[in-house]
């Protein structure tokens, strides 16, 4: 339970809770291991639980009418997903697939709803996080509509830097492995166009590529491009 409490304390909506509150959540946690390529839930299935990543990586995607896969997000350790199904009785709005072997924590919606009824502080924290998620989703729609591909790529790199970046002597190293295809799907462009934009950013010394590492050399330049 101690490990579960530690992981829960690192998740934004639970980070402000005290030891006792975290212990209550951890009591209801169900922990499951998933192999790479397995599906945690499919789009359209009844939403029964909230999930969070303890180890590994998860991809959230929707499938268009013509069968094309549209990546919504790539999630790493500490990320929470499917929280939109709480209180709503909604089906899962996307499919969650495991990109590398993962350990996933889950709390059934019925259990967490009962916990929130008894804990106003946790309920307020959850509302704040859900609002933040809504703002992020709205921003992504706006970015797709208003920004060209250069701006969308810059915005995506900024988001990864803030969420998974680590400051080093060389710049901000993004400690989250993603293929160019995965990034292209999130940005909403082709792999070839993404490669061209990344090459330009590298030539302009905004980023640096070292093998599979992406190092941000100039946050201000990315911010300017994404505005």
VENQUIRA-V167236 format. One record per backbone hydrogen bond with DSSP energy under -0.5 kcal/mol. CO is the residue of the C=O (numbers start at 1). NH is the residue of the N-H. If there is no record, write none. Layout:
# VENQUIRA-V167236
CO_NH + CO_NH
This chain:
# VENQUIRA-V167236
1_5 + 2_6 + 3_7 + 4_8 + 5_9 + 6_10 + 7_10 + 8_11 + 11_14 + 11_15 + 12_15 + 14_17 + 18_22 + 19_23 + 20_24 + 21_25 + 22_26 + 23_27 + 24_28 + 25_28 + 25_29 + 26_29 + 30_106 + 32_104 + 34_102 + 35_38 + 38_98 + 41_96 + 42_45 + 45_92 + 46_48 + 48_109 + 50_107 + 51_81 + 52_54 + 52_105 + 53_78 + 55_103 + 57_99 + 57_100 + 58_75 + 59_61 + 59_97 + 60_72 + 60_73 + 61_95 + 62_64 + 62_70 + 64_67 + 68_64 + 69_71 + 70_62 + 73_60 + 75_58 + 76_79 + 79_53 + 81_51 + 82_85 + 83_86 + 85_88 + 85_89 + 90_47 + 92_44 + 95_61 + 95_97 + 96_40 + 96_41 + 97_59 + 98_37 + 100_57 + 102_34 + 102_104 + 103_54 + 103_55 + 104_32 + 105_52 + 106_30 + 107_50 + 108_112 + 109_113 + 110_114 + 111_115 + 112_116 + 113_117 + 114_118 + 115_118 + 116_119 + 119_123 + 120_124 + 121_125 + 122_126 + 123_127 + 124_128 + 125_129 + 126_130 + 127_131 + 128_132 + 129_133 + 130_134 + 131_135 + 132_136 + 133_137 + 134_138 + 135_139 + 136_140 + 137_141 + 138_142 + 139_143 + 140_144 + 141_145 + 142_146 + 143_147 + 148_152 + 149_153 + 150_154 + 151_155 + 152_156 + 153_157 + 154_158 + 155_159 + 156_160 + 157_161 + 158_162 + 159_163 + 160_164 + 161_165 + 164_175 + 166_173 + 168_171 + 171_168 + 171_173 + 172_174 + 172_216 + 173_166 + 173_175 + 174_176 + 174_214 + 179_183 + 180_184 + 181_185 + 182_186 + 183_187 + 184_188 + 184_189 + 190_194 + 191_195 + 192_196 + 193_197 + 194_198 + 195_199 + 196_200 + 197_201 + 198_202 + 199_203 + 200_204 + 201_206 + 201_207 + 202_205 + 206_217 + 206_218 + 208_210 + 208_215 + 210_213 + 213_210 + 214_174 + 214_216 + 215_208 + 215_217 + 216_172 + 218_222 + 219_223 + 220_224 + 221_225 + 222_226 + 223_227 + 224_227
